């Protein structure tokens, strides 16, 4: 990647479509624009209404273009889809039937390319994680270059989807004229929010999304467990709406302005909270204590399911602390911004927990502290981190001869699809 290039990062979620325009400079990542638009036509990462999705992306791209004044950019897209799988895959290369041969870089490249091609022929490959090499069936190494061997086996982990799944990724691959760098929001977020030490020793990323909660457990620097919990922040909003007799929009406002993940504070019962009823006019009153109890109940249910996932993993994979991960729990996504979430997490997991934000060694977000400190943007910003690491392939679609006027062409292309 050349420094000085500009990138448009878009995360297409079920609740919000977020975008950031970044310029990669020698000093760091300069934020040129950022924006968000309420999503429509998407459910759990599947496209339900093509026209609505086109309108949403067109609106976001127009907003980013106007603010950044950028006419040229590479495109990085992420989305959180529930129907993804983590699989192990291996491929073997026989170097010689007789004398051993020295392993060089070309052999390593060949093994990796073969593995990626085999996966891509059967699945939509989103993320690819090299794990280890096995030399002559007995020696397990991270890098066999320079070793003498008769055969080498390469093993990797991959996050994949079924082909023709009706996902946002299928829609974009068929629609956008530029080469795409695509990935799952939660896996991008992990590259942004988790340190190398955490991923090596064991850590759990919890993406508290709108439609579902995505759990990724890392060990030995690669994802080793992926679990989708079919409960998300929309379930919290529905609970608030039903119990208090208000709209989902008003429930969302209450969650943001008065919400708390824990209850029982002495001051909460005395704090009156006003809101509007379903008709949008009638004024109602509750207390912060009652609101906190509603939020707490659903969040505790979600976190308890996460804890069960971790315990099942620990039973299958002995780690440093029985039933726990040394790196603890790291929360990302919009739900990570709920006040007192970490207090609840400490009670549920009885171990370290924190909110994840942009946390990349030797890479700085310039001129926008809000973007760097926002856990909801990890799935967006993680795309550029993944690209810098070059640990997954660019998914090529219909290419164009020039990137000049990218935003203008993209908007015009969307309009032509109506």
Secondary structure, 3 states (H helix, E strand, C coil): CCCCCEEEEEEECCCEEEEEEEEEECCEEEEEEEEEEECCCEECCEECCHHHHHHHHHHHHHHHHHHHCCCCCEEEEEECCCCCEEEEEEEEEECCCCCCEECCHHHHHHHHHHHHHHHHHHCEEEEEEEEEEEECCCEEECCCCCCEECEEEEEEEEEEECCCCCEHHHHHHHHCCCCEEEEEHHHHHHHHHCCHHHHHHCEEEEEECCCCEEEEEEECCEEEEEEEECCCHHHHHHHHHHHHCCCHHHHHHHHHHHCCCCCCCCCHHHCEEEEECCCCCCEEEEEHHHHHHHHHHHHHHHHHHHHHHHHHHHHHCCCCECCECCCCEEEECHHHHCCCHHHHHHHHHCCCEEECCCCCCCCCEECCHHHHCCHHHHHHHHHHHHHHHCCCCCECCCCCCCCCCHHHHHHHHHHHCC
